[in-house]
Amino acid sequence: MAALLRTVCPLTTSFPNRAMAAGRVIAGSNSRLRPPRQKKAVMQLTESAAKRIDELLRKRQQNDEHVLAVRVGIKARGCNGLSYTMNYATEKQKYEEEIAEHGVTVYVEPRALMHIIGTTMDFVEDELTSEFVFHNPNAEAACGCGESFTVGRPGKTRENSDSRDVDTFEKAASQTA
């Protein structure tokens, strides 16, 4: 057996105490072993959000037939650093993520991707307001009115971050505006 190992792997002769690999790694997927995974959307839409987006698109398309979707992004503004933006889109821009759920299409700007990943977009109506609400697991803080939010640096969590991280992020975000 030792002679066979020496011919197969010359490292065993130089390093006799070195462990041999138990197998090999094959990059990529093998369709025989498991079905390919479906790509998870960057942002989820609730049915009420999709219904409202559909209403808005139909109304806008009466005046501008080229409107295809809604574009979601972020902008550095507000008392907490970042705020969501929504506009009509006539075409998909380079590097935008496309979300097609419940019969509507939403494009997410590339600059907003890291802040929006995992977010659920909802539409809520009550006696006083009707608005889109973004349930964002990345948001660490929001202002009192709910219009702007703050996200921490990658690798930071609420437990191990301090207030200086938020202040630094807010200053950097306000300087890019």
N, C-alpha and C positions, 0 to 999 in steps of 0.2 A: 504494500500500500504506500509506504514512504517513497519507494522508487517511482511509483505512478505519480504521486504528488510533485516530486521533483521535476518530472518531465512536463507536467501540465503547468505548474506554477514555479518558476525559478526563484521566486521570493521566499519559498519555504526552505530552500537550502541556505539562503543568506540569513533569514530570520526564522529559525525553527519554532519559536514560541508564538509566532504570529498566527492569529486565527484566520481561517479561510472564510471567504464569503459564502453565505448560505444560499444565495440565489443571485439573480441579476435583475436589473431594473429595465423595463421597457417603457419608454416615454410614449404618451399618446394613449388612446383608448382602443380596446379590442372589442369589437361589436359582439363577439361570441360570449364574452364574459359578462358584460353589462350594457344596457341600452345607454345611448348618449344622454347626458344631462341637458335639460332645458335651461337656457340662459335666464337667470332671474332678472326681472325688471329692476331698474334703478329706483323707481318710485312706483308705488301702488296707487290706483285710483279707486275710490269707492263708487258704487253705482249712482249715488246722488251727485257726486262730482262729475261723473261722466255725463249724466243727464243734463246738468247745467251747462257744461262745456258744449254739448250738442246743441242746446238751445241757443247759446251765444254764437256758435259757428253758423247755424242756419240763418239767424238774423243778420249776421255780418255778410254772409254770402249773397244776400239779396242786393247789396250795394257793391260788393267786390267778390266776383266769382272765383278769383284766384286764391282766396284764403282756404288753406287746407287743414290747419291745426292751430293749437295754442302753444306758445313757447314760454317755458318757465325758466327763470334765471334768478340771480341774486345781485344785489347792489349794496355797496358800502354806504349805509346811511342809517338814520334812526339813532335813538339814544343807547342802543345796545350793540351796534356794529354792523349787522347785516339785515337786509330786508328782501323779501321775495318780490320778483317782478313777473308780470304776465302780459304777453302781447300776442297778437295774431300773427301767424306765420304763413307765408305763401310758398315757401320751399324749405327743405331741410338743409341747414348749413353744415359745413365741414366739421366733423368730430362731435356732432350733437348725438345724443342718445334718443332713440325713438321709442315711445311707449304707446302701444296700441292695446287698449283694454275697453271692454264694454262698448265697442263701436266708435270710439273716438281716438284721435291721435294727439299726443302731447310730445313736444320736443324739449329736451333739457339741454341748456347751454353747457358747453364743456367746462367753463369756469365754475359752474355751480355743482358739478357732479359730486365732488368730495363732500360738499355740505348737504347734499340732498339724498345720498345713498341711504336706503332703508325708510325713507319718508312715505307716509300715507297722506294723500291729498283727499280732503273731504269737502263737501259743501253743506253748510248748516244754515237753516232758516228758523227764526223765531219771531215774536211779535215786534221786536225792535230792529233786528239786523238780518241781513242775508250776506254770507261771506264764504270764501274758500278758507279752509283751515288746514294747515300743514302740521301733521303729527310727526315731529322730527326727533328720532332717538339721539341724534348727534348734538342737538341744542343743549347747552349747559345752563343757559340763562335766557330770559326774555324780559323785555321791558313791561311796564305795568299795563300798557294798552295792547300789548301782544303783537305789535307791528314789526318789531325787530328782535333779533336773537344773536347769541354768541355761541361759537363753537370753540373748543379747546384745541391745543396743538395735538398733532398725532402722537399717540403713546401716552398722553396725559389722561387721567380720569379725574372725576370729581374728588375722589379720596386723596390723591397725591398731587393735586394742583393747588396753587395758591392764588390770591387775588392779583398778584403782579402779572401772571400769565394772561388773564383777561384784559387788564389794562394795556399790556403790550400789544395784544391782538387788536384792541379797539383803536389804538393810535396808528398801527400799521394800516388798518382798514380805512381809517379816515384820510390818511395821506394818499391812498390810491384813488380816492373819489375825484 
